[in-house]
Amino acid sequence: MRPMELYNLCRAILSILGVFLHLHRLLPRTAVPYVSTALRETLKEVERAEAIGAIPPGSEERRTLERCKDVAVKGWTSG
């Protein structure tokens, strides 16, 4: 293997490694808005269901959504 080929191979491997090492920092910035929107919409549906009496107020669904919302907001902003 010629030196230039070896150099290109090492550079490609380091580039791929760099992408994997920084992927955890890049992904949340793109995923959080979608997750936040889905949580808000689901919470609105739960509120409507509580309003018409389909589920009782303070149900397990509502508590779970509130917990997810707290983790999503606090967890992503602290990193």
C-alpha positions in Angstrom: 0.0 0.0 0.0 1.4 3.3 -1.0 1.8 6.1 1.6 -0.9 8.2 0.1 -3.4 5.4 0.1 -2.6 4.7 3.7 -3.0 8.4 4.6 -6.4 8.5 2.9 -7.5 5.3 4.6 -6.5 6.7 8.0 -8.3 10.0 7.3 -11.5 8.2 6.3 -11.5 6.1 9.5 -10.9 9.1 11.6 -13.7 11.0 9.9 -16.2 8.2 10.5 -15.1 7.9 14.1 -15.5 11.7 14.5 -19.1 11.5 13.2 -20.0 8.7 15.6 -18.4 10.5 18.6 -20.3 13.8 17.9 -23.6 12.2 16.7 -25.1 12.3 20.3 -24.6 16.1 20.3 -26.0 16.6 16.8 -29.1 14.4 17.0 -31.0 16.0 20.0 -30.9 19.4 18.3 -32.8 18.0 15.4 -35.1 15.6 17.3 -36.3 17.7 20.2 -38.6 20.0 18.2 -40.5 17.0 16.8 -40.7 15.3 20.2 -41.9 18.5 21.8 -44.6 19.0 19.2 -45.8 15.4 19.6 -45.9 15.8 23.5 -47.9 19.0 23.2 -50.4 17.5 20.8 -50.8 14.4 22.9 -51.3 16.5 26.0 -54.0 18.5 24.3 -55.8 15.2 23.3 -55.6 14.0 26.9 -57.1 17.4 28.1 -60.0 17.0 25.6 -60.6 13.4 26.7 -60.7 14.6 30.4 -63.1 17.4 29.4 -65.6 15.1 27.9 -65.2 12.5 30.6 -63.6 9.8 28.5 -60.8 9.5 31.1 -60.8 10.6 34.7 -59.0 13.9 35.6 -55.4 13.3 36.9 -55.2 10.0 35.1 -52.1 7.9 34.6 -51.8 9.0 31.0 -51.6 12.7 32.1 -49.0 12.0 34.8 -46.9 10.0 32.3 -47.0 12.9 29.8 -46.1 15.4 32.4 -43.2 13.3 33.5 -42.0 12.9 29.9 -42.4 16.7 29.3 -40.3 17.5 32.4 -37.6 15.1 31.4 -37.5 16.3 27.8 -37.3 20.0 28.8 -34.8 19.6 31.6 -32.8 16.8 30.2 -32.1 18.3 26.8 -31.4 21.8 27.9 -28.9 20.8 30.7 -26.6 19.1 28.2 
